[in-house]
Amino acid sequence: MWKILGNIIEMCVYAAVYMIIMLVALKIVGAIFSTDFEKKISEEGNIGLAMICACLFMGIAILLSAVVK
């Protein structure tokens, strides 16, 4: 029982760390490209920018999963 609870808490901590890293990475990439991602993706329908953001998220997720193991 305690092992399962410990695993759930550990998963939540890693998820929180991932969210913080994603926000920082998105702000850094936004500063480099000097554009507003939300406006470009939602209002203008920029699929290419959405794919770049998705690749960034997946790449950092893969790196973090390798660190966790």
C-alpha positions, 0 to 999 in steps of 0.5 A: 500500500505504501509503495503504491502511494509513494509511486503516485506521489513520485509521479505527481512530483515528476509531472509538476517538474515537467510542467515547470520545465515546459513553461520555462522552455516555451518562454525561452523559445518564445523569446528567441522567435519573438512571437506570441505562441498562443495567438499564432496557434489559436487565432491564426491556425499556424500548424507548423508552429504547433508542430514545433511546440509539440516536438519540443514538448515530446523531446523534453519528455523523452529526456526527462523519462530517461533521467527518471529511469 
